[in-house]
Amino acid sequence: MIIIDVISHQQLGYIYYPNLTAGIFLLLVTPIACLLGTEYNILISLKVNDVRTAQNLGGVIYLPLFVVFLLGIIGVVSLDVRTILIFSAILLIGDIILFYINRSLFQREEILTRYG
């Protein structure tokens, strides 16, 4: 953002960041997406036995986030505040669903006996 601010200040005459959209991304979407990634990786780790498989499958959760970002850059989806809040709500619902799935599947004793 600092580099963009330097360039935008030279070109536009004002600093572009931080704006409301960037603030919502940094303060709302990023933590929710990180939590979703963590919960997804817990679910994957519960189901597979190989570390490499878990790492490969763990990165899949970020593909939809990348696609939405790419569609926003291309201009197919408008990344305004309303769209970002709707996207955040969808991510939050996914977080809640994965939390309950992980809670029902996580068996501490099984992990201790399988790997211990």
N, C-alpha and C positions, 0 to 999 in steps of 0.2 A: 504494500500500500504506500510505503514511503516513496518508492521509485515512481509510482503512478502519480503521487502528489507532486513530486518535483516536475515531472513531465507536464502534467495538467496545469500546474501553476504557470509554467512557461507559455503553454499554448492558449489556455483559457483565461488566465489572469486570476484564478482563484483555486483553492485546494479542493479537490473532488472528494476525498475521503477525510474523515468518516462521514458517511451519509446514513440515512435511516435504513436503507436496504442492507448495507454492509454491517451495520450494527445489529440488525435482526439476524443476519447470517451468523455473525460471530457469537452473539449472546444466546441465541435460541436454537438455530438449526445445527450448529456444530456440536454442542453437548448432546443433543438428542441423537444425532447420527453416530456419535462415538459410543453412546450407550447401546444403540441398536447393534453396532458392530461387535461390541463386547458380548452382548447377549447371544448374538448369532454364533459367535465363535465358541461360546460355552456349549451351545446346542450341538455344533459340529463335533467338538471334542468329546462329547458324551456318546456320539454315534460311531466314530471311526477309531481305529486302533493305531493308525500310522500318523506320525507327526507331519510328514510331508503332505499327506492327503488333507489333513486338517488345515494346514497353511494354504494349500491351493484352493480349497473350498471356502476358506474364510474370506478371501478377497472378493468373492462373488457378490457379497452383500453391497459392496460399494459401486457396482456397475449401474444400478438404477439411479443412484445419486449423480454419477458422472453423466448419464444420459440426460437427466433433467438439466444439469448445468450446461451441457453442450447444446441442448435445445434452446436454452435461454440465450446463449451466445449467438447462435444462428438466427434467432428471432422467431422461432416457431412458437415458443412459450414466452409470455412476458413475465419477467422476474420482478414484478412490482410487489409492494408490501402485502397485498391481499393474497396473491399467489404463494408467496413465501410462507405466510401464516397457514394457509390451507395445506401446503406441503409439510409444514412442521406438525400440524395436527395429524396428518396421515402417518408420519414417522413416530409420533407419540403413541398412536394407537398400535402400531407395530411393536413398539417397545413394551407396552403393557401386555400384549398377547404373548410375545416371546418370554417375558418375565414369568407369566403363569405356566407356560409350557415347560420352561427350564425348572421351575420350582417343582412341578409334578414329576419330572424325569430325573432330577438330580438325586442320586443315592450316595451319600457320603461313604457308607460302609462298603459299597460295591467298588468304589474307586480305591479305597484303602486296601481291600483284599486283592483287587486285580493288579495294581501297580506296586503295592507295598511289600 
